[in-house]
Amino acid sequence: MSVKIEGTYIGGTRVRLTHESGAEIVTCAPKDNGGDGSLFSPTDLIAAATGSCILTMMAFMAERDKVPFEGASFRAEKEMSASPRRVGRMAIEIHVPAKLTD
């Protein structure tokens, strides 16, 4: 199965991403790389997608095993390296509902 995503440069440091469903996301470069930092940067989406993927997979397993999982969340922290500019470190914390036990 394939999914089509298109990207269009819309000025400044912004790119509009369009999913085949019609959903859109606009990205902007961060302040430390010439943008205004007002939106997710392309590398922010890497951290967001990774956290979302982890939480989604955990939710699939919780649903399968009939474990209440509503309210679970994640917090991602991404650090960039300067030379070459790239994601240098990413940490993701997963928070599960307090009512769950070991």
Beta strands, then each sheet from edge to edge (+ up, - down):
strand 1: 5-11
strand 2: 14-19
strand 3: 24-28
strand 4: 73-81
strand 5: 86-95
sheet 1: 1+ 2- 3+
sheet 2: 4+ 5-
end
